[in-house]
Amino acid sequence: MADRQSKWNVSAVPDLTGRTAVVTGANSGIGLVAAGALAGAGAHVVFAVRDEERGRAAAATVRGSTEVRRLDLADLASVKEFAAGWEGPLDLLVNNAGVMMVPQGRTKDGFETQFGTNHLGHFALTNLLLPHVTDRVVTVASGAHRWPGAAIHFDDLNLDRRYNPQRAYAQSKLANLLFTLELQRRLTEAGSPVRALAAHPGWAATNLQSHAANPVTRVLMQAGNRLLAQDDRAGALPTLYAAVADLPGASYVGPDGLGELRGAPALVGRSAAASDPAAARRLWTVSEELTGVAFPAAVRRG
């Protein structure tokens, strides 16, 4: 099994004819690669993007059945509008979009930008769409959840007293993993066959790193992109593996190479903080309070 996992690549994506997927942030980077692979395998893929013009341009580069719908994860009204417009079954939801180490700011609803976009936006979207989901939810996390000091700052989620871009990003990525953990617990408790999984791309060279608030950080990350990173096609493989492989709920997929920076997709571990069920439940409760969105009563049952 380990050998098969270490060699897994996009050619192993099965026939997805008749299936429907939503990929957030599908207009560039690993989101675009993942969306293209899913569409190429026969799925109908919805590009859920903030900029519809860029989304249409990206979708035009993909072979297969696609459509573009507007979704701004930094605006809960947009999230609710997207979900309200959904009809019919949704086989796969890929929570891919995100921002990384951006300057201090707020979402339209007043949340710290990275926590609000990377976690709360996807939290609300997932729960609103969950009655339609038939197979799985894949959330793209990051090795940043292991960074020194990474924590959910429950007493200061917006980091008003101690903001720095790295701390905020690490918090949001830790939140992605805790969200996946608690979502799977709730799905299991509800008797649903739907699975929640997480994946991380390792160090993939995309435009995500170009928005870092600190210019020194931007230069260092650009150098890392040239020297250490794998390309976006390889970076998308963990997401695709989590999306189509027969894996247990709450699985976490990443590259199998040194430091999980690059390599073929495989099951990987997570920090103790990302495995804490009490913190996961507490984060879920807080997220419900902040977004006004709760785990739905109507989920698919086995």
N, C-alpha and C positions, 0 to 999 in steps of 0.2 A: 504493500500500500504506500509506504513512504517513497519507494522508487517511482511509482506511478505519479504521486503528487509532485515530486521534484521535477518531473518532465512535463507536467501539464501545461498546455498552451491553448491558444484560441481555437485551434483545429478540433479540440475536444468539446467545444460547445455543441450540444445536441441540437437536433431539429426543433425549433420553437414555433413552427407554423401554428397559427390559431391562438397564440398567447399574446398578451398585452403587457407592456412594461412602461413605467414612468421613470425617467432618469432626471433628477434635478441637476441643474448646472451642466446640461449636456452640450452646451455650445462650444466648449473648448476642453483641452487637457484630457485627463483620464475619463471624464464624463462623456466626452465626444467619442473616444475610442470604445468605451463600453457600450454606448448607445449604438454605434456602428456595428459592433460585433453581434449584438442582440438582433438588430434589424437584419443583418446579413444572414443570420440563422433562421429567419422567417418570422420573428416577432413583430408586432406592430408597436413601435416605440414612440412615446410622447416625450418630446423635448420640453421639459418644464424649466423655463428660463425667464430671467428678468427683462432682457432685451429681445423682443420678438424678431427684430430685423436681423440681429446677429444669430439668433436661433435658426431662422429660416436659411441664412447663408450656410450655417453649419450642417443643417439637415440636408441641404442640397448636395453635400459631399458624400452622403451615405447611400449605400445601395440597400433598397428594401422599403418597407412601409413605415412612414414616419408622419408625425404632425407636430406642430409647435403650439404650445399654450403658455400664456404669461403666468409667471409665479415669482413674486418677490418675497423671499423668506424673511426679510427684515421688516415686513409689514403684515401683521396678522390679518388685516382685512383682505389682503391679496391672497393669503393662504386659504382663508375661509371661502373666498370667491372661487378659487381653483377647485377646492374640494366639493363645493356645492354644485359645480358644473359637471361633476363626474357622473357618468351613467354606465351601468354594466360592470362585469367582473374586471378585476385588475389582478393579474397573476403575480406581478413583481413590482415592488417599489424600491428604487435605488436612491437613497438619501446621500447624494454625492456632493452637492454644491457646498461651498464654504469660502470663508475669508481667512487670511493667515497673517498674524502679527501686524495688523493695520494700526494706524494712529487711533488714539482714544476717540470714541464717538458713541452715538446712540442710534438704535433702530427707531423706526417711526413710533413704536410703542414705548420708547424710553429705556430699553434694555441696552446694556453694553453690547457693542456691535458684534463681537465674535461669539459671545454666549447666546445672544439673541438670534443671530443668523444660523450658526452652526448647530446649536442645540434646540432652542425654543421653537424656531421656525419649523424644523423637522419634527419635533415632538408634536406640535399642533397638526401638521400635515398628516403624519402617520395615523394619529388617532382619528382624524376626520375621515380619512380614506379607508381605515381598517375594515369597516363593514363590507367593502368591496373586494378586499384582498383575499386571494384564494390560495396562494403558495407561500410567499416569503417577503420579508422586509430586510434589505441590506443597507446598513449605515456605514459610511466611510469614516473611519476614525484615523488615528495617527500614532506613531511611536512617541509623539510629544506627550502622550499621557503619562510617560515614564520620566519626564524631565524632573530634575531635582525641585522639590517644593510643589510639584503638581498636586492640586487639591481642589475640591469644591468649597469655595469660600462662602458658606451658607450665611455668615454674618455680614457679607459684603459682596453679593453676587455680581454687582456692577463694577466692583473694584474701585469704587470712588476714592477710598483712602489709600490704595496701594496699587495703582494701575501701572503695569508695563505690558507691552504687547506680547511678550513671551508668556508671562503668567496668565494672561487672558486667553491666549490660544491653547495653552496646556489645559486650563480649566474646561474649555469648550470641548476638547477632544476626550478628556476623561469623562465628561458628561455623556458623550456619544456612547461610550462603552457601558456606563451605568444604565443608560436608557435602554440599550439592547438587553442587558441582563434582566431588568425589571419587566420589560415588555415580554420577554420569553416566559418569565414566571407567570405573568398574568394570562398569557395565551394558554399555557399549560393548565392553569387553574380553571380556565373557562372551557377546557375540553376542545380547544381549537387545534387543527393540524397545521395552522400557519406557523411558520418559523421566523424568528428574528435572529439575524446574524450580523457580524461586523467584519470589516476588512480594512487593511491599510496598505498603501502603495509602496511603502519603503521611501527611499529618496527618489522621486520621479521628477524629471526636469519638465516643469510646466510653468505657465505664467502666474501660478499661485504665489510663488516666492517674490515676484516683482513688486508686490504692494507692501512689503515690510516697512514699518514706520521709520526705523533707524537706517540711514544710508550706509553705514558700515555693515550692518546685517545684510542689506541688499547685495553689497559687493561680495561679501563672503558666501552668500547663498548662490550667487551667480557663478562664483568660482567652483563651488561644490557641484553645481549643475554640470559643469564641464568635466570635472575630474572624477566625481564619485557616483553621480546619478545614473539611473537607467532612464530610457525614454518613456514617453507616455504610453506607448503600446505595452511595454512590460509592466508599467505601473498600474495599468488597468486590469491585469490578469487576476490579482487577488479579489477584486470586486466581481469579476466574471465567474471565478471559481466559487465564490460564496453564493452567487446568483443561480448557479445551475447544478452544482455538485450535490450529491446526497450526503449532507452534513447534519449533525445534530443542531437543534436550536441553541442559541447563545454561543455558537462557534465563532472564533476569531481567526481570520486568515491574513497572512502577510507573506513577504518574500522569505525564502529559506536560506538566504546567504548570510554572511557575517554581519552581525548587528541588525539583521532584517532590513538592510538598506537596499538590497537588490537581490534578484534571484527569482526562481519559479515559485508559484503560490503553494503554501502549505499551512496547516494549522499551527498557530503560534500561541505563546502564552501572553499574559497581561499582568500588570502590577497588582499588588495586594489591594491598593486603593480602588482599582477598577473591578475587583472581585467582591467588594463589600456589599452584601445584600441589604444591610440596614441603610447604608448611604444611598443605594439605588432607590429604595422605597422613599426615603426622605426627599431625594431629588425629584422623584416623580410627583409627590404631593405638592412640592413647591412649584413645579412646572405647571401642574394643573391650576394652581392658584394664580400664577402669573399670566397664563394664556387664556384661562377660562375654558379650556378644552380638557375633557376627561376620557378615560378609557371607555370605549363604547360598549353598551350592553349587547348590541347586535354584532357579534363577530362570527365568522364561519366556524362551525363546529364539526367535529369528526363523526 
